[in-house]
């Protein structure tokens, strides 16, 4: 394996890893948003509409 092929392979690995990281990070952010929304929905079901908690 010559030097140029090694450098291009390393560059490919860096680009591939970075894109994979970005996709996983976006998936994680969407998961957190969905989890917070579901948590608020579950809490809102515990109390009847129009009630006030002191």
N, C-alpha and C positions, 0 to 999 in steps of 0.2 A: 504494500500500500504506500503510495507516494505521499509526499507532504501536502500537496494541493488537495488531494482526495480526503485526507485526514481533516484538514481545515474546513472543507466544505461539509463534511459529515458532522463535525462539531457545531458548525453554524446551523445546520438542519436540525440537530437535536435541541439547540437553544430556541429556535423559532417554534418548533413543535411543542416543546415544554411550555413556552410562554402562552401559546394559544390554548393549550389544554388547561393551564392555570386560569386563564380568563373565563373559559366556559364553565369550569367548576365553581369559580367565584360568583358568577351570575346565577348559577343554579342555587348556590347557598343563600344568596340574597333573596331570591324568590321564595325559597323555603322558609326563611325567617319571617318575611312579610306574611306568608300564608299562615304560619304558626301563630303570629300575633293576632291576626284577624280571627282565627278560629277560637283563640283563647278569649277574646272579647265577646264573641258570640256565645260561648258557653257561660260566661259570667252573666251576660244580659238575660239568659234564660232562667237564671236562678231567682231573679227578682221580677215581680209583676210590673207591667207598664203603668206608669203614673205614681209609683210608690217613691217615697223619699226616705233615705237612710240618714239618721243623725250621726 
